[in-house]
Amino acid sequence: MPVITWEGGALTTQQKKELILKLSQTAAEITNVPMQFHSVLIREQPDENLGSAGESVLELKARLAKAKP
């Protein structure tokens, strides 16, 4: 049973539903393994636990909010 893991920031219930569906559909198309056999694991992380280029997502969001007119 294939497992697809997505790790990132918080998602709404609707976003999770769509992500699970589309990841399962795409994996089934590529692998020829029926969609029903794919499991999707969503791991949500707080913004301070994610980072890129030396800053957390929390810091990045704050910086971008200041830059908006």
MIMARDO-914074 format. One record per residue (C-alpha): residue in three letters; z, y, x. Coordinates in steps of 0.02 Angstrom, whole numbers, plus 50000, padded with zeros to 5 digits. Example, Ala and Ser with C-alpha at 12.3 -4.5 7.8 and 13.67 -1.06 7.14 Angstrom:
REM residues 2
ALA503904977550615;SER503574994750684;
REM end
This chain:
REM residues 69
MET500005000050000;PRO499425016050088;VAL500665030550095;ILE500095048550110;THR501425060950167;TRP501285079550137;GLU502605090650216;GLY502705109250186;GLY503495123250085;ALA504115122549907;LEU502855118449770;THR502875120249582;THR502875104649474;GLN501045108049429;GLN500555109849613;LYS501405093249653;LYS500505084649510;GLU498815091249568;LEU499165087249751;ILE499655069349710;LEU498105066849603;LYS496855074549724;LEU497565066349880;SER497545049449792;GLN495775051849727;THR495095057449896;ALA495955043449991;ALA495285030649867;GLU493505037349886;ILE493575037050076;THR494475020350099;ASN493785010749950;VAL495585006049909;PRO495935008949723;MET496875024949684;GLN498275015049601;PHE498765007749771;HIS499035024649856;SER500765032349859;VAL501045050749896;LEU502675057049970;ILE503005075749959;ARG504325082750076;GLU504745100750039;GLN505525111250176;PRO506385128150166;ASP505375142250244;GLU506615143850388;ASN506255125650435;LEU504375128450455;GLY503555138850589;SER501965142950681;ALA501545153350834;GLY503365156450875;GLU503995162450707;SER504675154150552;VAL503755155050387;LEU505225165250323;GLU504945178050462;LEU503065177750437;LYS503235181250250;ALA504435195750285;ARG503255203150415;LEU501755201750299;ALA502725209450154;LYS503105224750261;ALA501275226450309;LYS500675227250129;PRO500285244750064;
REM end
